[in-house]
Amino acid sequence: MGDVKNKVFILDTNILLHEPHSIFSFKEHDVIIPMTVLEELDRIKDSKRDVSRDARVAIRTLEDIFKDVTPEQISKGITIADDGQNLGKISIFVDFDINEKIHAFTDKPGDNRILNACLYLQHKMSDEKSVVLVTKDINMRLRAKSSGIRYVEDYRTDQLIDDIGLLSKGFVKYEGKFWDRVLDCFSENKGRKTIHQISKNTLDKPYVNQYILDDTEDFAAKITEIGEDEVKLKDISVDRLMSLEAWGIKPKNLYQGMAMDALLDPEIDLVILTGPAGCGKTILAMASALEQVIEKGMYDKIIVTRNTPEIAESIGFLPGTEEEKMLPWLAAVTDTMEALHKHDVSSEGSMKYIYDKANLQFKSVNFMRGRSIQNAFVLLDECQNLTASQIKTIITRCGEGTKIICSGNLSQIDSNYLTPVTSGLTYIVERFKNFERSANIYINGVVRSKLAEFAEENL
């Protein structure tokens, strides 16, 4: 969070909800927790919201730090240690006890009290340290700057890229013929596979399971292994990618072909699909799931889940079982199922049969914690609205024989606290790109309809 010494970071509540152990991320700099933040954590921990668990973890973390210290030490700050390494000091600031008349706001809600505390500490420490407000709330950052707070930052410890344009797409397309770039190549046939070994310098920043294309519209390959000096490529022709099929669905473009290749590969446990609305993320994932569960018997069940805003408050008013309560948020999946069976004699009867045959389950992210999911095909939809910590919670539930598909559109983030570069979806794309059992594909092009394609490009 910056290299300048003598900084004081004041944390907003959403930072501790986003990453409960974030207080250990500020290295040698000091951290101040306003009393308002503790009050808000206290309200949230007893709520039925999905973030209540994160609030409890944050509170327990602070309790472990302050349990054996005096009130004076809490106010002045104590040195914290993480893995035996001494970090800066952490203190709790009693923000409702400010007497100086430098208030930017007259009302007393939590946000305004935090802003007033920042202004007070900025005035008090102006000659000693730089006071920095850290918040995930985009509007809070705007209010802070307009009220006179000099330094306002987002929490970037789990941000791996600075520009969404730098996000890995899962493939690279070279100009001209790919083989014109290759000076030396050793090829061998392994059964039905052809493996090429070329110099690592031939490729630009290669990683495992990255697809390689060129302008010939014929050559396609996938990186299977990276050594110190050499890279191994599995030769995949464009015709083979375009001829793939799952549950009656065939790729409509090369990007969908690469996605389907990864979805149907039993050696890949995690597939990350990104791309604009209408590019085919959900229908490819569902078709691949049905193909591998019903036709091939590779998995025992299909679990579909997604983040649902205010899940506990909203879901409680809906009738039925957990699956029935989840249906309003998973309409994209049920719409996809209808599209896959619209030509059946009785589409409703077909869908009911498929639901039973595939053991299709609709689950809330809120109820995925603590589970160990075995031999399942898991589809985690709308990942762009999840933090890195939330996605980690889901992925770490996956046990032996489970394959998980994370999909989302980074241009449709609904959260007040996330941007494309700080989304958990962006985080896992970058973090997993060197993991040999994962693949990510940006599906370029809208195939839903001409109308959808025009809207995506022009609105």
Residue, then its C-alpha position, 0 to 999 in steps of 0.5 A: m500500500g505504498d512505499v513512503k514511510n510514516k503512514v497511518f492507514i485508517l480502515d473503513t468497515n468494508i476493508l475488514l469485511h473484504e479481507p478480515h486479516s487485512i490489518f497484517s497487510f500494511k507492513e511497517h505502517d500504522v493502522i487505526i480502527p475507528m470505534t465506528v468500524l467496531e460498532e458496524l462490525d458488531r451489528i453485522k456479525d449478528s445479522k443474517r447477511d453473507v458477510s456476517r462470518d467475515a465480520r466475526v473473523a475480523i472481530r476475533t482477529l482484533e481480539d487476539i491482538f488486544k486481549d492482554v493489553t490495557p485501554e491506554q495501550i489500545s489507544k496509543g497503539i501496540t506493535i503487531a506481529d504476523d508470522g513472527q515479523n513485527l509490523g507497524k502499530i495498530s490502535i482503536f480510535v474513539d471517534f465520537d470523542i472529537n471536540e475540535k471543530i473541524h467536522a465536515f459533516t453535521d450528521k452522525p452516520g457511520d461513514n461521516r464519523i469515519l470521515n470526521a475522524c480522518l480529518y481530525l487525525q490528518h490535522k493532528m498528525s500533519d507534521e508527523k505522518s501522512v493519514v490515508l483512508v482505505t475504503k472499498d466504497i467508490n462513493m466514500r472515496l469521492r466524498a473523502k476527497s471532496s471533504g478535504i482528506r488528502y490521501v484516499e486509497d482502495y485496498r490493493t493487496d489482492q489486486l494483481i493488475d493495474d489495468i483490466g486491459l492486461l488481464s490474461k485472455g487464455f489465448v494469444k494470436y500471432e500475426g502471420k503463420f506461427w511456424d514462421r516464428v519457430l526456428d527449431c522444433f522437435s515433434e513426436n506422436k503420443g497416441r492420437k496426440t502430436i506434441h511439439q517442443i519449441s524454444k521458450n523464447t518463441l512465445d511471449k510470456p507463456y503459461v500452462n494451458q494457454y492456447i496459441l493461434d495464428d492468422t492462418e485460421d487453421f493452426a491451433a495449439k495448447i501449451t502443456e508444459i513449460g521448462e526452463d528453455e523449452v515449451k511443449l505444445k499439444d497440436i489442436s487444429v481449428d477444425r477439431l476445436m470447431s467440431l467439438e460437441a456437448w449435449g447437442i451444442k457445437p462452438k459458433n466461433l473459435y473462442q467457444g471452441m477453446a472454451m469447450d475444449a477446456l470444459l471437456d478436458p478431464e485433466i482440467d479441474l478449474v475453468i474460468l470463463t469471461g466475456p461479454a453478455g451473450c457470448g455463450k458462457t452459461i450455455l457452454a458450461m451447462a451443455s458440458a456439464l450435462e454431457q459429462v454427468i449424464e452421457k459419460g458418467m464422469y461426475d455424480k451431480i451438477i451444483v449451480t451456485r452464485n452470489t446473491p445480494e442480501i441473500a439471507e434477507s431476500i431469500g427468506f421471503l420466498p416460498g419453497t426449498e433452498e433450490e426453489k428459493m434460489l431460482p429467481w437468481l439462477a434464471a440464466v441457468t434455467d433459461t439455458m436449460e429451456a434453450l437446450h430442450k426447446h425442440d423436445v416433444s415435451s420440453e417441460g417433461s424433458m427438463k424434469y427428467i434431466y434435473d433428476k438424472a443429472n442430480l441438478q442442485f441449485k445452492s446459495v453461496n451462503f450455504m456452501r461454506g463448510r461443505s466438502i464437494q466430491n465428484a461434482f460438476v460445479l458452476l459458479d455464475e456471476c463471479q464478477n461480483l465476488t471478492a477474492s476471499q469469497i471465491k477462495t471459500i468456494i474453490t476450497r470446498c472442491g474435493e476429489g473428482t470435482k470440476i468447477i467452472c467460474s464465469g462472469n462478465l467484468s463489465q457487469i459488476d453490481s458491487n459498490y466495492l469492486t471494480p474490474v481490476t479488484s474483482g475476485l474473478t480478475y484475481i483468480v484469472e491471474r492467480f491460477k494461470n500458472f496452475e497446470r490443472s486450470a484454464n481461462i478463456y475470454i470468449n470474444g464475440v456475442v452470439r446470442s442474437k444480432l440485437a444483443e451483438f449490436a447492443e454490446e458494441n454500441l450502447 
